[in-house]
Amino acid sequence: MFFSKSFGYALRGILFIALEGKGERNLQVEEIAKKISVPQHFLAKVLKQMAQEGIIQSVKGPYGGFIATKKTMDTKLIRLFEVTD
């Protein structure tokens, strides 16, 4: 079975947000993309989609970004797959 780039980027992005942010600070897409070596604009679209589905939380504004919640940690991989593919 092959997985899409969207799924891979979503998984890597969410893992980075969960581990690096630890639910305490917002991580901006620029920082995430740089650290996990993926295209920033593509990652932004994927993370926005994850936020719209309620998998991660998005905060707007100059100090905004993405943050992991308890729901993030409870989300099954099959749900990420369904949302991205």
Phi and psi restraints in degrees (value plus and minus 20) as a CYANA .aco file:
   2 PHE   PHI    -125.8   -85.8
   2 PHE   PSI     121.7   161.7
   3 PHE   PHI    -127.0   -87.0
   3 PHE   PSI     128.4   168.4
   4 SER   PHI     -95.0   -55.0
   4 SER   PSI     142.3   182.3
   5 LYS   PHI     -82.6   -42.6
   5 LYS   PSI     -55.8   -15.8
   6 SER   PHI     -78.2   -38.2
   6 SER   PSI     -64.7   -24.7
   7 PHE   PHI     -83.7   -43.7
   7 PHE   PSI     -64.9   -24.9
   8 GLY   PHI     -81.8   -41.8
   8 GLY   PSI     -64.3   -24.3
   9 TYR   PHI     -86.3   -46.3
   9 TYR   PSI     -59.9   -19.9
  10 ALA   PHI     -82.3   -42.3
  10 ALA   PSI     -66.7   -26.7
  11 LEU   PHI     -83.0   -43.0
  11 LEU   PSI     -68.6   -28.6
  12 ARG   PHI     -84.2   -44.2
  12 ARG   PSI     -61.8   -21.8
  13 GLY   PHI     -83.6   -43.6
  13 GLY   PSI     -66.0   -26.0
  14 ILE   PHI     -86.3   -46.3
  14 ILE   PSI     -60.0   -20.0
  15 LEU   PHI     -82.8   -42.8
  15 LEU   PSI     -61.9   -21.9
  16 PHE   PHI     -83.4   -43.4
  16 PHE   PSI     -64.7   -24.7
  17 ILE   PHI     -80.8   -40.8
  17 ILE   PSI     -63.7   -23.7
  18 ALA   PHI     -86.7   -46.7
  18 ALA   PSI     -61.4   -21.4
  19 LEU   PHI    -100.2   -60.2
  19 LEU   PSI     -62.8   -22.8
  20 GLU   PHI    -100.4   -60.4
  20 GLU   PSI     -62.8   -22.8
  21 GLY   PHI    -100.2   -60.2
  21 GLY   PSI     -48.6    -8.6
  22 LYS   PHI      31.7    71.7
  22 LYS   PSI       9.5    49.5
  23 GLY   PHI      49.9    89.9
  23 GLY   PSI     -10.2    29.8
  24 GLU   PHI    -131.3   -91.3
  24 GLU   PSI     -42.1    -2.1
  25 ARG   PHI    -161.2  -121.2
  25 ARG   PSI     131.1   171.1
  26 ASN   PHI    -100.2   -60.2
  26 ASN   PSI     115.4   155.4
  27 LEU   PHI    -129.4   -89.4
  27 LEU   PSI     108.8   148.8
  28 GLN   PHI    -103.1   -63.1
  28 GLN   PSI     131.2   171.2
  29 VAL   PHI     -80.5   -40.5
  29 VAL   PSI     -53.1   -13.1
  30 GLU   PHI     -80.7   -40.7
  30 GLU   PSI     -65.0   -25.0
  31 GLU   PHI     -85.8   -45.8
  31 GLU   PSI     -64.5   -24.5
  32 ILE   PHI     -81.9   -41.9
  32 ILE   PSI     -68.7   -28.7
  33 ALA   PHI     -80.5   -40.5
  33 ALA   PSI     -62.0   -22.0
  34 LYS   PHI     -84.2   -44.2
  34 LYS   PSI     -65.2   -25.2
  35 LYS   PHI     -89.0   -49.0
  35 LYS   PSI     -54.1   -14.1
  36 ILE   PHI    -122.0   -82.0
  36 ILE   PSI     -14.9    25.1
  37 SER   PHI      37.5    77.5
  37 SER   PSI      36.7    76.7
  38 VAL   PHI    -151.7  -111.7
  38 VAL   PSI     138.5   178.5
  39 PRO   PHI     -82.2   -42.2
  39 PRO   PSI     108.8   148.8
  40 GLN   PHI     -80.7   -40.7
  40 GLN   PSI     -65.1   -25.1
  41 HIS   PHI     -87.9   -47.9
  41 HIS   PSI     -58.5   -18.5
  42 PHE   PHI     -87.4   -47.4
  42 PHE   PSI     -63.1   -23.1
  43 LEU   PHI     -82.8   -42.8
  43 LEU   PSI     -59.7   -19.7
  44 ALA   PHI     -79.3   -39.3
  44 ALA   PSI     -63.0   -23.0
  45 LYS   PHI     -83.5   -43.5
  45 LYS   PSI     -63.0   -23.0
  46 VAL   PHI     -86.1   -46.1
  46 VAL   PSI     -65.9   -25.9
  47 LEU   PHI     -87.4   -47.4
  47 LEU   PSI     -55.2   -15.2
  48 LYS   PHI     -81.4   -41.4
  48 LYS   PSI     -62.5   -22.5
  49 GLN   PHI     -82.7   -42.7
  49 GLN   PSI     -61.0   -21.0
  50 MET   PHI     -84.1   -44.1
  50 MET   PSI     -57.9   -17.9
  51 ALA   PHI     -88.3   -48.3
  51 ALA   PSI     -59.6   -19.6
  52 GLN   PHI     -84.7   -44.7
  52 GLN   PSI     -50.4   -10.4
  53 GLU   PHI    -103.9   -63.9
  53 GLU   PSI     -25.1    14.9
  54 GLY   PHI      62.9   102.9
  54 GLY   PSI      -8.1    31.9
  55 ILE   PHI     -96.8   -56.8
  55 ILE   PSI     -60.1   -20.1
  56 ILE   PHI    -145.5  -105.5
  56 ILE   PSI     149.2   189.2
  57 GLN   PHI    -128.8   -88.8
  57 GLN   PSI     119.6   159.6
  58 SER   PHI    -134.4   -94.4
  58 SER   PSI     114.9   154.9
  59 VAL   PHI    -140.3  -100.3
  59 VAL   PSI     105.3   145.3
  60 LYS   PHI    -106.8   -66.8
  60 LYS   PSI     140.2   180.2
  61 GLY   PHI      92.7   132.7
  61 GLY   PSI     156.3   196.3
  62 PRO   PHI     -84.9   -44.9
  62 PRO   PSI     -45.0    -5.0
  63 TYR   PHI    -128.7   -88.7
  63 TYR   PSI      -0.4    39.6
  64 GLY   PHI    -102.0   -62.0
  64 GLY   PSI    -190.2  -150.2
  65 GLY   PHI     131.3   171.3
  65 GLY   PSI    -175.3  -135.3
  66 PHE   PHI    -135.3   -95.3
  66 PHE   PSI     126.6   166.6
  67 ILE   PHI    -162.2  -122.2
  67 ILE   PSI     124.6   164.6
  68 ALA   PHI    -106.0   -66.0
  68 ALA   PSI     122.0   162.0
  69 THR   PHI    -138.7   -98.7
  69 THR   PSI     159.7   199.7
  70 LYS   PHI     -81.4   -41.4
  70 LYS   PSI     -57.2   -17.2
  71 LYS   PHI     -83.0   -43.0
  71 LYS   PSI     -53.5   -13.5
  72 THR   PHI     -79.1   -39.1
  72 THR   PSI     -66.3   -26.3
  73 MET   PHI     -89.8   -49.8
  73 MET   PSI     -44.5    -4.5
  74 ASP   PHI    -111.1   -71.1
  74 ASP   PSI     -25.8    14.2
  75 THR   PHI     -93.5   -53.5
  75 THR   PSI     112.4   152.4
  76 LYS   PHI    -102.7   -62.7
  76 LYS   PSI     130.9   170.9
  77 LEU   PHI     -79.9   -39.9
  77 LEU   PSI     -53.7   -13.7
  78 ILE   PHI     -82.2   -42.2
  78 ILE   PSI     -51.5   -11.5
  79 ARG   PHI     -87.4   -47.4
  79 ARG   PSI     -61.8   -21.8
  80 LEU   PHI     -80.4   -40.4
  80 LEU   PSI     -62.5   -22.5
  81 PHE   PHI     -81.4   -41.4
  81 PHE   PSI     -64.4   -24.4
  82 GLU   PHI     -82.8   -42.8
  82 GLU   PSI     -59.9   -19.9
  83 VAL   PHI     -91.9   -51.9
  83 VAL   PSI     -56.9   -16.9
  84 THR   PHI    -109.7   -69.7
  84 THR   PSI     -40.0     0.0
